[in-house]
Amino acid sequence: MRQNKNNKAVWSSRIKKKTSSIFQKVGNSLNIDKRLFKEDIQVSIVHVEMLFKQKIISFKTKNKIIWGLNKIRNEIIKKKFIFDPKHEDIHMSIEKRLFEIIGDDAGYVHTARSRNDQVITDFKIWLRNSTSEIIKLLNSTNKIILKNAEKNIDVVMPGFTHLKNAQPISFAHYLLAYIEMFGRDTKRFENNINNLLENPLGVAALAGTNFNIDRMYTTKKLKFSHPTNNSIDTVSDRDFVIDFLYAVSVCSIHISRFAEEFIIWNSDAFRLIKLNDRIVTGSSIMPQKKNPDPLEFLRGKTGNAFGNLFAILTILKGLPLSYFKDLQDDKELVFKSFDQLKYSILILNDILKNFSVDKKRMYELANIGYTTSTDLADYIVKTINLPFRKAYQVTSKIVNYAEKKNKRLDQLDIEEIKKIEPKLNEEVLKIFDLKNSIKSKKSYGGTSFENINKMINKYKKELK
């Protein structure tokens, strides 16, 4: 790449001394924001097309600039572009190279715009596309969960509260809970895209421009819905960054909760699931170990997502209007969170395809801890017309008796039960069957097998 006078900083005509070398090093964002090159070139092409349409630049100049920008795009794609750290960011790097290719006409590319509106426009377009990628990945996750749920409708497991056995549920019902969680994540990301449809291009540094530009034209060409309304707010706004990082953080929480449960259930204490060798690692000293490292990775990385969100909140909390160098960190925070969430979802999908359920163990554990006690209390309310609190007390006495005798509820005979509540008859013994318990939970959203089948059909239609 040949050297010329345009390799100097654009502000060198005003600032006579070189910037401190240490600040040049830490203030340079090229290694971070160079992934915006496609968006930057796209925005510049639309901008110069608008300048020509508005008769601000000539047809010849417009064509030269667009030709040069397309050449630069190809150079970067083919890895022939030299990223010079002297050029502080991707925007200046592209502009400097454009000067080398087409000469002084490259100077027209920055007419009626600032890096402030240029950067935020690039960033919004990148974030729009990247958010769509996350949504597609989450849809694939939910489809895999749905397949697992279909195969495990009749699998009985204990539902937990406080990590103690609470009530019997279907394993499919448990899985479908995550479809709801990731569905809410998807909606959050979709809302973010809607908030990214305001076009920043044309507000310039902070006050707008005195050139006769057409912001509606660039809005349409760049697939925004409308231009932003206030130039000061536009260049200082990073709400869309907060929104994205918040959505990533919540989604990471859901992934982490799943990972934590699978780590517990895969443990030797629980033994509810087994992980395929594809998604475990070994120990350097203990030959027998199969460790759930990918799940631990998912759980651990969630902290980074929180950190990135807190970082942008801290940056913005005391920042006056409008643009400050502090805002340069927004892209690194977003890029890191995007990359991490993308790989986390891919790892999660791999885990969901590589585990098996110990159905027998799940059933055995569901039978421990008197999990049908609530069914008994409800039955007493219905059959002998006691208030629920009275039925609760009767049930507690029966549970205490069974515990003292070291029996499960389904191991009690009717005579033992009648000693505590004489009005009960042999029909009550059916209540202690785990599958009967599940079948009875027919209220909308409940764990009954009938409900689960309906919900699976509902999700299938939604996830097409």
Secondary structure, DSSP 8 states (H G I E B T S, - for coil): ----GGGS-TTTTT--S---HHHHHHH--HHHHGGGHHHHHHHHHHHHHHHHHTTSS-HHHHHHHHHHHHHHHHHHHTT-----TTS-SHHHHHHHHHHHHHGGGGGGGGTT--HHHHHHHHHHHHHHHHHHHHHHHHHHHHHHHHHHHHHTTT-EEEEEETTEEEEEEEHHHHHHHHHHHHHHHHHHHHHHHHHT-EE-TT-TTTT--SS---HHHHHHHTT-SEE-S-HHHHHH--HHHHHHHHHHHHHHHHHHHHHHHHHHHHSTTT--EEE-GGG-B--SS-TT--B-HHHHHHHHHHHHHHHHHHHHHHHHHT--SS--GGGGHHHHHHHHHHHHHHHHHHHHHHHHTSEEE-HHHHHHHHTSS-TTHHHHHHHHHHHH---HHHHHHHHHHHHHHHHHTT--GGG--HHHHHHH-TT--GGGGGGG-HHHHHHH--STT---HHHHHHHHHHHHHHT-
